[in-house]
């Protein structure tokens, strides 16, 4: 699954630099996560680093982007091969 930043985001800027896949960027009103780049930190860390640092806990599972661990790992490998 990819993660989603809700409209409760306060634009504090702490999540963006924590993303190893560069999946987080500033959207029109608040930060957004690109589901094509989000691996929930699979392959990098044991837990999503954006969720760990978020002071308002506004990062949740994306309800329309469900992937299992195998799919997230495949996405991780695809993204790391591009670098």
PyMOL Python script that loads the backbone (N, CA, C, O; Angstrom):
from pymol import cmd

cmd.read_pdbstr("""\
ATOM      1  N   UNK A   1       0.832  -1.172   0.000  1.00  0.00           N
ATOM      2  CA  UNK A   1       0.000   0.000   0.000  1.00  0.00           C
ATOM      3  C   UNK A   1       0.876   1.235   0.000  1.00  0.00           C
ATOM      4  O   UNK A   1       1.985   1.228   0.535  1.00  0.00           O
ATOM      5  N   UNK A   2       0.391   2.242  -0.577  1.00  0.00           N
ATOM      6  CA  UNK A   2       1.065   3.533  -0.508  1.00  0.00           C
ATOM      7  C   UNK A   2       0.471   4.288   0.670  1.00  0.00           C
ATOM      8  O   UNK A   2      -0.572   3.918   1.208  1.00  0.00           O
ATOM      9  N   UNK A   3       1.145   5.330   1.047  1.00  0.00           N
ATOM     10  CA  UNK A   3       0.657   6.170   2.135  1.00  0.00           C
ATOM     11  C   UNK A   3       0.025   7.432   1.562  1.00  0.00           C
ATOM     12  O   UNK A   3       0.252   7.791   0.406  1.00  0.00           O
ATOM     13  N   UNK A   4      -0.754   8.083   2.376  1.00  0.00           N
ATOM     14  CA  UNK A   4      -1.498   9.275   1.982  1.00  0.00           C
ATOM     15  C   UNK A   4      -1.386  10.300   3.104  1.00  0.00           C
ATOM     16  O   UNK A   4      -1.540   9.963   4.278  1.00  0.00           O
ATOM     17  N   UNK A   5      -1.121  11.539   2.742  1.00  0.00           N
ATOM     18  CA  UNK A   5      -1.106  12.634   3.708  1.00  0.00           C
ATOM     19  C   UNK A   5      -2.476  13.299   3.667  1.00  0.00           C
ATOM     20  O   UNK A   5      -2.938  13.727   2.609  1.00  0.00           O
ATOM     21  N   UNK A   6      -3.116  13.380   4.820  1.00  0.00           N
ATOM     22  CA  UNK A   6      -4.461  13.955   4.871  1.00  0.00           C
ATOM     23  C   UNK A   6      -4.405  15.483   4.938  1.00  0.00           C
ATOM     24  O   UNK A   6      -3.337  16.078   5.076  1.00  0.00           O
ATOM     25  N   UNK A   7      -5.568  16.087   4.838  1.00  0.00           N
ATOM     26  CA  UNK A   7      -5.638  17.547   4.873  1.00  0.00           C
ATOM     27  C   UNK A   7      -5.374  18.120   6.265  1.00  0.00           C
ATOM     28  O   UNK A   7      -5.444  19.335   6.454  1.00  0.00           O
ATOM     29  N   UNK A   8      -5.073  17.262   7.238  1.00  0.00           N
ATOM     30  CA  UNK A   8      -4.670  17.729   8.559  1.00  0.00           C
ATOM     31  C   UNK A   8      -3.203  18.155   8.582  1.00  0.00           C
ATOM     32  O   UNK A   8      -2.716  18.647   9.599  1.00  0.00           O
ATOM     33  N   UNK A   9      -2.498  17.967   7.462  1.00  0.00           N
ATOM     34  CA  UNK A   9      -1.085  18.336   7.343  1.00  0.00           C
ATOM     35  C   UNK A   9      -0.898  19.816   7.660  1.00  0.00           C
ATOM     36  O   UNK A   9      -1.663  20.662   7.197  1.00  0.00           O
ATOM     37  N   UNK A  10       0.125  20.117   8.454  1.00  0.00           N
ATOM     38  CA  UNK A  10       0.407  21.502   8.834  1.00  0.00           C
ATOM     39  C   UNK A  10       1.621  22.070   8.075  1.00  0.00           C
ATOM     40  O   UNK A  10       2.127  23.139   8.414  1.00  0.00           O
ATOM     41  N   UNK A  11       2.076  21.347   7.052  1.00  0.00           N
ATOM     42  CA  UNK A  11       3.208  21.786   6.228  1.00  0.00           C
ATOM     43  C   UNK A  11       4.453  22.085   7.056  1.00  0.00           C
ATOM     44  O   UNK A  11       5.113  23.105   6.854  1.00  0.00           O
ATOM     45  N   UNK A  12       4.761  21.212   7.967  1.00  0.00           N
ATOM     46  CA  UNK A  12       5.901  21.440   8.863  1.00  0.00           C
ATOM     47  C   UNK A  12       7.239  21.079   8.220  1.00  0.00           C
ATOM     48  O   UNK A  12       8.293  21.394   8.772  1.00  0.00           O
ATOM     49  N   UNK A  13       7.209  20.432   7.075  1.00  0.00           N
ATOM     50  CA  UNK A  13       8.413  20.103   6.306  1.00  0.00           C
ATOM     51  C   UNK A  13       9.266  18.973   6.879  1.00  0.00           C
ATOM     52  O   UNK A  13      10.371  18.760   6.380  1.00  0.00           O
ATOM     53  N   UNK A  14       8.819  18.244   7.891  1.00  0.00           N
ATOM     54  CA  UNK A  14       9.680  17.199   8.455  1.00  0.00           C
ATOM     55  C   UNK A  14       9.606  15.877   7.693  1.00  0.00           C
ATOM     56  O   UNK A  14      10.561  15.101   7.736  1.00  0.00           O
ATOM     57  N   UNK A  15       8.524  15.602   7.012  1.00  0.00           N
ATOM     58  CA  UNK A  15       8.378  14.313   6.331  1.00  0.00           C
ATOM     59  C   UNK A  15       9.159  14.230   5.020  1.00  0.00           C
ATOM     60  O   UNK A  15       9.728  13.185   4.705  1.00  0.00           O
ATOM     61  N   UNK A  16       9.192  15.291   4.277  1.00  0.00           N
ATOM     62  CA  UNK A  16       9.798  15.269   2.939  1.00  0.00           C
ATOM     63  C   UNK A  16      11.241  14.762   2.933  1.00  0.00           C
ATOM     64  O   UNK A  16      11.554  13.873   2.142  1.00  0.00           O
ATOM     65  N   UNK A  17      12.127  15.283   3.772  1.00  0.00           N
ATOM     66  CA  UNK A  17      13.506  14.800   3.716  1.00  0.00           C
ATOM     67  C   UNK A  17      13.692  13.375   4.243  1.00  0.00           C
ATOM     68  O   UNK A  17      14.737  12.765   4.016  1.00  0.00           O
ATOM     69  N   UNK A  18      12.694  12.843   4.939  1.00  0.00           N
ATOM     70  CA  UNK A  18      12.804  11.492   5.484  1.00  0.00           C
ATOM     71  C   UNK A  18      12.507  10.405   4.455  1.00  0.00           C
ATOM     72  O   UNK A  18      12.849   9.243   4.675  1.00  0.00           O
ATOM     73  N   UNK A  19      11.880  10.758   3.343  1.00  0.00           N
ATOM     74  CA  UNK A  19      11.461   9.773   2.348  1.00  0.00           C
ATOM     75  C   UNK A  19      12.646   9.329   1.489  1.00  0.00           C
ATOM     76  O   UNK A  19      13.207  10.143   0.755  1.00  0.00           O
ATOM     77  N   UNK A  20      13.036   8.055   1.567  1.00  0.00           N
ATOM     78  CA  UNK A  20      14.172   7.579   0.784  1.00  0.00           C
ATOM     79  C   UNK A  20      13.871   7.445  -0.704  1.00  0.00           C
ATOM     80  O   UNK A  20      14.788   7.284  -1.509  1.00  0.00           O
ATOM     81  N   UNK A  21      12.600   7.508  -1.073  1.00  0.00           N
ATOM     82  CA  UNK A  21      12.206   7.354  -2.477  1.00  0.00           C
ATOM     83  C   UNK A  21      11.814   8.668  -3.139  1.00  0.00           C
ATOM     84  O   UNK A  21      11.353   8.674  -4.280  1.00  0.00           O
ATOM     85  N   UNK A  22      11.990   9.762  -2.443  1.00  0.00           N
ATOM     86  CA  UNK A  22      11.584  11.076  -2.968  1.00  0.00           C
ATOM     87  C   UNK A  22      10.123  11.078  -3.420  1.00  0.00           C
ATOM     88  O   UNK A  22       9.777  11.665  -4.445  1.00  0.00           O
ATOM     89  N   UNK A  23       9.284  10.417  -2.642  1.00  0.00           N
ATOM     90  CA  UNK A  23       7.866  10.314  -2.992  1.00  0.00           C
ATOM     91  C   UNK A  23       7.033  11.465  -2.444  1.00  0.00           C
ATOM     92  O   UNK A  23       5.885  11.644  -2.851  1.00  0.00           O
ATOM     93  N   UNK A  24       7.595  12.250  -1.524  1.00  0.00           N
ATOM     94  CA  UNK A  24       6.841  13.330  -0.885  1.00  0.00           C
ATOM     95  C   UNK A  24       7.244  14.665  -1.486  1.00  0.00           C
ATOM     96  O   UNK A  24       8.427  14.972  -1.631  1.00  0.00           O
ATOM     97  N   UNK A  25       6.233  15.450  -1.831  1.00  0.00           N
ATOM     98  CA  UNK A  25       6.489  16.786  -2.367  1.00  0.00           C
ATOM     99  C   UNK A  25       5.365  17.715  -1.926  1.00  0.00           C
ATOM    100  O   UNK A  25       4.318  17.270  -1.455  1.00  0.00           O
ATOM    101  N   UNK A  26       5.601  19.001  -2.088  1.00  0.00           N
ATOM    102  CA  UNK A  26       4.585  19.980  -1.723  1.00  0.00           C
ATOM    103  C   UNK A  26       3.494  19.972  -2.775  1.00  0.00           C
ATOM    104  O   UNK A  26       3.767  20.107  -3.968  1.00  0.00           O
ATOM    105  N   UNK A  27       2.272  19.813  -2.333  1.00  0.00           N
ATOM    106  CA  UNK A  27       1.129  19.872  -3.238  1.00  0.00           C
ATOM    107  C   UNK A  27       0.572  21.280  -3.278  1.00  0.00           C
ATOM    108  O   UNK A  27       1.236  22.237  -2.878  1.00  0.00           O
ATOM    109  N   UNK A  28      -0.640  21.397  -3.759  1.00  0.00           N
ATOM    110  CA  UNK A  28      -1.261  22.719  -3.867  1.00  0.00           C
ATOM    111  C   UNK A  28      -1.483  23.365  -2.503  1.00  0.00           C
ATOM    112  O   UNK A  28      -1.221  24.553  -2.319  1.00  0.00           O
ATOM    113  N   UNK A  29      -1.973  22.563  -1.541  1.00  0.00           N
ATOM    114  CA  UNK A  29      -2.274  23.105  -0.211  1.00  0.00           C
ATOM    115  C   UNK A  29      -1.418  22.502   0.903  1.00  0.00           C
ATOM    116  O   UNK A  29      -1.176  23.153   1.919  1.00  0.00           O
ATOM    117  N   UNK A  30      -0.965  21.276   0.720  1.00  0.00           N
ATOM    118  CA  UNK A  30      -0.165  20.586   1.727  1.00  0.00           C
ATOM    119  C   UNK A  30       0.639  19.485   1.031  1.00  0.00           C
ATOM    120  O   UNK A  30       0.468  19.246  -0.164  1.00  0.00           O
ATOM    121  N   UNK A  31       1.502  18.829   1.774  1.00  0.00           N
ATOM    122  CA  UNK A  31       2.361  17.806   1.202  1.00  0.00           C
ATOM    123  C   UNK A  31       1.545  16.626   0.674  1.00  0.00           C
ATOM    124  O   UNK A  31       0.481  16.299   1.201  1.00  0.00           O
ATOM    125  N   UNK A  32       2.065  15.999  -0.373  1.00  0.00           N
ATOM    126  CA  UNK A  32       1.418  14.841  -0.983  1.00  0.00           C
ATOM    127  C   UNK A  32       2.460  13.737  -1.163  1.00  0.00           C
ATOM    128  O   UNK A  32       3.664  13.992  -1.188  1.00  0.00           O
ATOM    129  N   UNK A  33       1.968  12.516  -1.287  1.00  0.00           N
ATOM    130  CA  UNK A  33       2.829  11.359  -1.521  1.00  0.00           C
ATOM    131  C   UNK A  33       2.466  10.751  -2.861  1.00  0.00           C
ATOM    132  O   UNK A  33       1.298  10.467  -3.123  1.00  0.00           O
ATOM    133  N   UNK A  34       3.469  10.550  -3.713  1.00  0.00           N
ATOM    134  CA  UNK A  34       3.275   9.921  -5.016  1.00  0.00           C
ATOM    135  C   UNK A  34       3.180   8.409  -4.784  1.00  0.00           C
ATOM    136  O   UNK A  34       4.174   7.791  -4.403  1.00  0.00           O
ATOM    137  N   UNK A  35       2.008   7.798  -5.006  1.00  0.00           N
ATOM    138  CA  UNK A  35       1.862   6.371  -4.750  1.00  0.00           C
ATOM    139  C   UNK A  35       2.721   5.498  -5.668  1.00  0.00           C
ATOM    140  O   UNK A  35       2.979   4.337  -5.351  1.00  0.00           O
ATOM    141  N   UNK A  36       3.155   6.037  -6.779  1.00  0.00           N
ATOM    142  CA  UNK A  36       4.022   5.269  -7.670  1.00  0.00           C
ATOM    143  C   UNK A  36       5.447   5.173  -7.134  1.00  0.00           C
ATOM    144  O   UNK A  36       6.224   4.330  -7.582  1.00  0.00           O
ATOM    145  N   UNK A  37       5.789   6.026  -6.182  1.00  0.00           N
ATOM    146  CA  UNK A  37       7.135   6.037  -5.587  1.00  0.00           C
ATOM    147  C   UNK A  37       7.154   5.576  -4.131  1.00  0.00           C
ATOM    148  O   UNK A  37       8.218   5.263  -3.596  1.00  0.00           O
ATOM    149  N   UNK A  38       5.998   5.533  -3.491  1.00  0.00           N
ATOM    150  CA  UNK A  38       5.927   5.164  -2.076  1.00  0.00           C
ATOM    151  C   UNK A  38       5.999   3.649  -1.904  1.00  0.00           C
ATOM    152  O   UNK A  38       5.201   2.906  -2.475  1.00  0.00           O
ATOM    153  N   UNK A  39       6.975   3.205  -1.103  1.00  0.00           N
ATOM    154  CA  UNK A  39       7.095   1.785  -0.765  1.00  0.00           C
ATOM    155  C   UNK A  39       6.867   1.564   0.727  1.00  0.00           C
ATOM    156  O   UNK A  39       7.163   0.486   1.243  1.00  0.00           O
ATOM    157  N   UNK A  40       6.349   2.566   1.422  1.00  0.00           N
ATOM    158  CA  UNK A  40       6.211   2.522   2.872  1.00  0.00           C
ATOM    159  C   UNK A  40       7.558   2.222   3.520  1.00  0.00           C
ATOM    160  O   UNK A  40       7.624   1.621   4.592  1.00  0.00           O
ATOM    161  N   UNK A  41       8.614   2.642   2.864  1.00  0.00           N
ATOM    162  CA  UNK A  41      10.012   2.459   3.298  1.00  0.00           C
ATOM    163  C   UNK A  41      10.476   1.008   3.241  1.00  0.00           C
ATOM    164  O   UNK A  41      11.554   0.692   3.742  1.00  0.00           O
ATOM    165  N   UNK A  42       9.688   0.124   2.643  1.00  0.00           N
ATOM    166  CA  UNK A  42      10.129  -1.263   2.446  1.00  0.00           C
ATOM    167  C   UNK A  42      11.411  -1.237   1.627  1.00  0.00           C
ATOM    168  O   UNK A  42      11.500  -0.552   0.608  1.00  0.00           O
ATOM    169  N   UNK A  43      12.401  -1.993   2.088  1.00  0.00           N
ATOM    170  CA  UNK A  43      13.697  -2.020   1.432  1.00  0.00           C
ATOM    171  C   UNK A  43      14.681  -1.035   2.028  1.00  0.00           C
ATOM    172  O   UNK A  43      15.889  -1.158   1.821  1.00  0.00           O
ATOM    173  N   UNK A  44      14.180  -0.066   2.760  1.00  0.00           N
ATOM    174  CA  UNK A  44      15.022   0.966   3.375  1.00  0.00           C
ATOM    175  C   UNK A  44      14.988   0.889   4.900  1.00  0.00           C
ATOM    176  O   UNK A  44      16.034   0.882   5.549  1.00  0.00           O
ATOM    177  N   UNK A  45      13.781   0.831   5.468  1.00  0.00           N
ATOM    178  CA  UNK A  45      13.594   0.893   6.921  1.00  0.00           C
ATOM    179  C   UNK A  45      12.508  -0.100   7.340  1.00  0.00           C
ATOM    180  O   UNK A  45      11.781  -0.633   6.502  1.00  0.00           O
ATOM    181  N   UNK A  46      12.414  -0.336   8.632  1.00  0.00           N
ATOM    182  CA  UNK A  46      11.411  -1.257   9.161  1.00  0.00           C
ATOM    183  C   UNK A  46      10.015  -0.654   9.252  1.00  0.00           C
ATOM    184  O   UNK A  46       9.024  -1.378   9.346  1.00  0.00           O
ATOM    185  N   UNK A  47       9.942   0.666   9.225  1.00  0.00           N
ATOM    186  CA  UNK A  47       8.647   1.339   9.287  1.00  0.00           C
ATOM    187  C   UNK A  47       8.714   2.627   8.481  1.00  0.00           C
ATOM    188  O   UNK A  47       9.799   3.171   8.275  1.00  0.00           O
ATOM    189  N   UNK A  48       7.563   3.126   8.020  1.00  0.00           N
ATOM    190  CA  UNK A  48       7.548   4.355   7.236  1.00  0.00           C
ATOM    191  C   UNK A  48       8.086   5.536   8.036  1.00  0.00           C
ATOM    192  O   UNK A  48       7.519   5.912   9.062  1.00  0.00           O
ATOM    193  N   UNK A  49       9.171   6.108   7.565  1.00  0.00           N
ATOM    194  CA  UNK A  49       9.833   7.187   8.293  1.00  0.00           C
ATOM    195  C   UNK A  49       9.006   8.461   8.340  1.00  0.00           C
ATOM    196  O   UNK A  49       9.109   9.222   9.302  1.00  0.00           O
ATOM    197  N   UNK A  50       8.193   8.711   7.330  1.00  0.00           N
ATOM    198  CA  UNK A  50       7.345   9.903   7.356  1.00  0.00           C
ATOM    199  C   UNK A  50       6.338   9.823   8.498  1.00  0.00           C
ATOM    200  O   UNK A  50       6.055  10.828   9.151  1.00  0.00           O
ATOM    201  N   UNK A  51       5.798   8.634   8.739  1.00  0.00           N
ATOM    202  CA  UNK A  51       4.857   8.464   9.848  1.00  0.00           C
ATOM    203  C   UNK A  51       5.561   8.636  11.192  1.00  0.00           C
ATOM    204  O   UNK A  51       4.986   9.185  12.132  1.00  0.00           O
ATOM    205  N   UNK A  52       6.796   8.168  11.280  1.00  0.00           N
ATOM    206  CA  UNK A  52       7.553   8.268  12.530  1.00  0.00           C
ATOM    207  C   UNK A  52       7.757   9.721  12.936  1.00  0.00           C
ATOM    208  O   UNK A  52       7.631  10.056  14.114  1.00  0.00           O
ATOM    209  N   UNK A  53       8.069  10.586  11.977  1.00  0.00           N
ATOM    210  CA  UNK A  53       8.394  11.979  12.311  1.00  0.00           C
ATOM    211  C   UNK A  53       7.208  12.932  12.281  1.00  0.00           C
ATOM    212  O   UNK A  53       7.321  14.058  12.765  1.00  0.00           O
ATOM    213  N   UNK A  54       6.092  12.521  11.735  1.00  0.00           N
ATOM    214  CA  UNK A  54       4.937  13.418  11.594  1.00  0.00           C
ATOM    215  C   UNK A  54       4.374  13.820  12.963  1.00  0.00           C
ATOM    216  O   UNK A  54       3.927  12.958  13.719  1.00  0.00           O
ATOM    217  N   UNK A  55       4.392  15.120  13.291  1.00  0.00           N
ATOM    218  CA  UNK A  55       3.926  15.558  14.611  1.00  0.00           C
ATOM    219  C   UNK A  55       2.404  15.553  14.774  1.00  0.00           C
ATOM    220  O   UNK A  55       1.909  15.574  15.901  1.00  0.00           O
ATOM    221  N   UNK A  56       1.660  15.525  13.674  1.00  0.00           N
ATOM    222  CA  UNK A  56       0.196  15.557  13.781  1.00  0.00           C
ATOM    223  C   UNK A  56      -0.450  14.243  13.358  1.00  0.00           C
ATOM    224  O   UNK A  56      -1.676  14.137  13.320  1.00  0.00           O
ATOM    225  N   UNK A  57       0.367  13.244  13.039  1.00  0.00           N
ATOM    226  CA  UNK A  57      -0.121  11.914  12.663  1.00  0.00           C
ATOM    227  C   UNK A  57      -1.159  11.981  11.547  1.00  0.00           C
ATOM    228  O   UNK A  57      -2.243  11.408  11.654  1.00  0.00           O
ATOM    229  N   UNK A  58      -0.809  12.688  10.477  1.00  0.00           N
ATOM    230  CA  UNK A  58      -1.745  12.850   9.361  1.00  0.00           C
ATOM    231  C   UNK A  58      -1.390  11.973   8.166  1.00  0.00           C
ATOM    232  O   UNK A  58      -1.895  12.202   7.067  1.00  0.00           O
ATOM    233  N   UNK A  59      -0.532  10.976   8.357  1.00  0.00           N
ATOM    234  CA  UNK A  59      -0.129  10.098   7.264  1.00  0.00           C
ATOM    235  C   UNK A  59      -0.718   8.717   7.529  1.00  0.00           C
ATOM    236  O   UNK A  59      -0.429   8.078   8.541  1.00  0.00           O
ATOM    237  N   UNK A  60      -1.544   8.279   6.596  1.00  0.00           N
ATOM    238  CA  UNK A  60      -2.243   7.006   6.770  1.00  0.00           C
ATOM    239  C   UNK A  60      -2.139   6.167   5.497  1.00  0.00           C
ATOM    240  O   UNK A  60      -1.636   6.628   4.472  1.00  0.00           O
ATOM    241  N   UNK A  61      -2.623   4.935   5.581  1.00  0.00           N
ATOM    242  CA  UNK A  61      -2.621   4.074   4.405  1.00  0.00           C
ATOM    243  C   UNK A  61      -3.566   4.647   3.356  1.00  0.00           C
ATOM    244  O   UNK A  61      -4.664   5.105   3.672  1.00  0.00           O
ATOM    245  N   UNK A  62      -3.128   4.612   2.124  1.00  0.00           N
ATOM    246  CA  UNK A  62      -3.949   5.110   1.018  1.00  0.00           C
ATOM    247  C   UNK A  62      -5.054   4.087   0.751  1.00  0.00           C
ATOM    248  O   UNK A  62      -4.752   2.945   0.403  1.00  0.00           O
ATOM    249  N   UNK A  63      -6.309   4.462   0.904  1.00  0.00           N
ATOM    250  CA  UNK A  63      -7.405   3.491   0.787  1.00  0.00           C
ATOM    251  C   UNK A  63      -7.582   2.910  -0.621  1.00  0.00           C
ATOM    252  O   UNK A  63      -8.150   1.828  -0.765  1.00  0.00           O
ATOM    253  N   UNK A  64      -7.118   3.591  -1.637  1.00  0.00           N
ATOM    254  CA  UNK A  64      -7.296   3.107  -2.998  1.00  0.00           C
ATOM    255  C   UNK A  64      -6.010   2.569  -3.618  1.00  0.00           C
ATOM    256  O   UNK A  64      -5.982   2.289  -4.817  1.00  0.00           O
ATOM    257  N   UNK A  65      -4.952   2.418  -2.837  1.00  0.00           N
ATOM    258  CA  UNK A  65      -3.663   1.981  -3.380  1.00  0.00           C
ATOM    259  C   UNK A  65      -3.134   0.865  -2.489  1.00  0.00           C
ATOM    260  O   UNK A  65      -2.256   1.090  -1.656  1.00  0.00           O
ATOM    261  N   UNK A  66      -3.671  -0.334  -2.667  1.00  0.00           N
ATOM    262  CA  UNK A  66      -3.307  -1.438  -1.795  1.00  0.00           C
ATOM    263  C   UNK A  66      -2.306  -2.360  -2.470  1.00  0.00           C
ATOM    264  O   UNK A  66      -2.543  -2.866  -3.567  1.00  0.00           O
ATOM    265  N   UNK A  67      -1.186  -2.568  -1.796  1.00  0.00           N
ATOM    266  CA  UNK A  67      -0.127  -3.439  -2.289  1.00  0.00           C
ATOM    267  C   UNK A  67       0.367  -4.299  -1.134  1.00  0.00           C
ATOM    268  O   UNK A  67       0.413  -3.849   0.011  1.00  0.00           O
ATOM    269  N   UNK A  68       0.736  -5.542  -1.443  1.00  0.00           N
ATOM    270  CA  UNK A  68       1.294  -6.394  -0.402  1.00  0.00           C
ATOM    271  C   UNK A  68       2.801  -6.170  -0.310  1.00  0.00           C
ATOM    272  O   UNK A  68       3.372  -5.415  -1.098  1.00  0.00           O
ATOM    273  N   UNK A  69       3.438  -6.827   0.651  1.00  0.00           N
ATOM    274  CA  UNK A  69       4.878  -6.660   0.868  1.00  0.00           C
ATOM    275  C   UNK A  69       5.689  -7.003  -0.382  1.00  0.00           C
ATOM    276  O   UNK A  69       6.681  -6.340  -0.686  1.00  0.00           O
ATOM    277  N   UNK A  70       5.266  -8.027  -1.094  1.00  0.00           N
ATOM    278  CA  UNK A  70       5.979  -8.440  -2.309  1.00  0.00           C
ATOM    279  C   UNK A  70       5.923  -7.338  -3.373  1.00  0.00           C
ATOM    280  O   UNK A  70       6.927  -7.056  -4.028  1.00  0.00           O
ATOM    281  N   UNK A  71       4.780  -6.733  -3.540  1.00  0.00           N
ATOM    282  CA  UNK A  71       4.636  -5.643  -4.514  1.00  0.00           C
ATOM    283  C   UNK A  71       5.449  -4.419  -4.094  1.00  0.00           C
ATOM    284  O   UNK A  71       6.054  -3.754  -4.935  1.00  0.00           O
ATOM    285  N   UNK A  72       5.461  -4.124  -2.803  1.00  0.00           N
ATOM    286  CA  UNK A  72       6.252  -2.989  -2.319  1.00  0.00           C
ATOM    287  C   UNK A  72       7.741  -3.232  -2.529  1.00  0.00           C
ATOM    288  O   UNK A  72       8.475  -2.311  -2.886  1.00  0.00           O
ATOM    289  N   UNK A  73       8.194  -4.473  -2.308  1.00  0.00           N
ATOM    290  CA  UNK A  73       9.600  -4.799  -2.519  1.00  0.00           C
ATOM    291  C   UNK A  73       9.957  -4.713  -4.001  1.00  0.00           C
ATOM    292  O   UNK A  73      11.043  -4.251  -4.351  1.00  0.00           O
ATOM    293  N   UNK A  74       9.056  -5.153  -4.869  1.00  0.00           N
ATOM    294  CA  UNK A  74       9.286  -5.050  -6.315  1.00  0.00           C
ATOM    295  C   UNK A  74       9.393  -3.585  -6.730  1.00  0.00           C
ATOM    296  O   UNK A  74      10.232  -3.230  -7.558  1.00  0.00           O
ATOM    297  N   UNK A  75       8.547  -2.742  -6.158  1.00  0.00           N
ATOM    298  CA  UNK A  75       8.603  -1.308  -6.453  1.00  0.00           C
ATOM    299  C   UNK A  75       9.926  -0.727  -5.959  1.00  0.00           C
ATOM    300  O   UNK A  75      10.546   0.083  -6.649  1.00  0.00           O
ATOM    301  N   UNK A  76      10.360  -1.139  -4.763  1.00  0.00           N
ATOM    302  CA  UNK A  76      11.657  -0.706  -4.220  1.00  0.00           C
ATOM    303  C   UNK A  76      12.785  -1.049  -5.192  1.00  0.00           C
ATOM    304  O   UNK A  76      13.632  -0.206  -5.484  1.00  0.00           O
ATOM    305  N   UNK A  77      12.796  -2.286  -5.692  1.00  0.00           N
ATOM    306  CA  UNK A  77      13.854  -2.699  -6.623  1.00  0.00           C
ATOM    307  C   UNK A  77      13.803  -1.892  -7.922  1.00  0.00           C
ATOM    308  O   UNK A  77      14.843  -1.512  -8.460  1.00  0.00           O
ATOM    309  N   UNK A  78      12.611  -1.636  -8.417  1.00  0.00           N
ATOM    310  CA  UNK A  78      12.468  -0.837  -9.639  1.00  0.00           C
ATOM    311  C   UNK A  78      12.992   0.575  -9.433  1.00  0.00           C
ATOM    312  O   UNK A  78      13.691   1.117 -10.290  1.00  0.00           O
ATOM    313  N   UNK A  79      12.655   1.167  -8.299  1.00  0.00           N
ATOM    314  CA  UNK A  79      13.098   2.532  -8.022  1.00  0.00           C
ATOM    315  C   UNK A  79      14.597   2.628  -7.793  1.00  0.00           C
ATOM    316  O   UNK A  79      15.221   3.595  -8.229  1.00  0.00           O
ATOM    317  N   UNK A  80      15.185   1.655  -7.123  1.00  0.00           N
ATOM    318  CA  UNK A  80      16.614   1.709  -6.850  1.00  0.00           C
ATOM    319  C   UNK A  80      17.437   1.401  -8.098  1.00  0.00           C
ATOM    320  O   UNK A  80      18.587   1.831  -8.194  1.00  0.00           O
ATOM    321  N   UNK A  81      16.878   0.676  -9.041  1.00  0.00           N
ATOM    322  CA  UNK A  81      17.588   0.434 -10.305  1.00  0.00           C
ATOM    323  C   UNK A  81      17.643   1.696 -11.157  1.00  0.00           C
ATOM    324  O   UNK A  81      18.557   1.849 -11.967  1.00  0.00           O
ATOM    325  N   UNK A  82      16.685   2.603 -10.990  1.00  0.00           N
ATOM    326  CA  UNK A  82      16.633   3.840 -11.770  1.00  0.00           C
ATOM    327  C   UNK A  82      17.668   4.851 -11.321  1.00  0.00           C
ATOM    328  O   UNK A  82      18.006   5.759 -12.080  1.00  0.00           O
ATOM    329  N   UNK A  83      18.184   4.718 -10.094  1.00  0.00           N
ATOM    330  CA  UNK A  83      19.119   5.710  -9.559  1.00  0.00           C
ATOM    331  C   UNK A  83      20.504   5.508 -10.107  1.00  0.00           C
ATOM    332  O   UNK A  83      21.419   6.256  -9.762  1.00  0.00           O
TER     333      UNK A  83
END
""", "prot")
cmd.dss("prot")
cmd.show_as("cartoon", "prot")
cmd.util.cbc("prot")
cmd.orient("prot")
